[in-house]
């Protein structure tokens, strides 16, 4: 619609507003409303361009390191009232990208000599009743200057957490403790046949 309105505005002298609106299926009142709002749109675009220049200057001064959160803080320190989403949008539109310095923590280092672990459920994460299939995962959490490791056991049928364990290491006992907690929570059934 905006393209049609712009076309009408650009060619109105040659063909007339009434004819162009009829051919392009645009109401004349809608066209005139759009035309009346043009000064406000131009003012917003000028504000956006000015803000983009400030963003680019902050980004350049940071050596290209700052992303939208830090640029937003810097703008606010300069007295500019702006939210992070607007800064992020302007940076994306103008290809201004901060540096990502965080390295991902590697939690799993496979032993090349170890035999492959069989997939007991064949990647079928559905179950018809509780305690039919369990699955688990391990994740890590940043705490102060160190890490905590969390092992979880989930019942595939109910999608509920039925056992968990947390520790400062990621050894086998972390997973065993989570499985034991699941067995205790669900009763002493043969957990080994249900765990996947």
C-alpha angles and dihedrals in degrees: 000000000000090000091052092049091050091049091052091048092050095047102033094107093055101041107014129245096259095056095043092049091051094048094045095041095240123139114241091226089054091050093050091047089052090048091051090054094051096094090053091048091050091049091051091049090050090050089049092050091049091049090048090055090052090048092049091049092051091046091050092047089054090056090251091299103112120094126193097287094055093039089053092052091049092050091050090050086056090054098257113141105218138134125233095244091060091048090048092050094049091047091050093048091052098039094244105154129180124220119264106219101168115106118210115247111242108223102170124056108176120217105235090207094053118102115248116268113242119241100234096188099038094235089296103138096185129101132181097213140018118273091024096106131009127188134184146195141192125223135171131232127203110234117178106304096339144050137256121202122218124199118192137190118205129190104232094210097053098024087225127143105245101169140014142169132194128196144147091255137054101222128136092267089067091063094040090054090052091050092048090051090052092049090050092049095048100036130263099297122144096284094176091068092050101044116095 
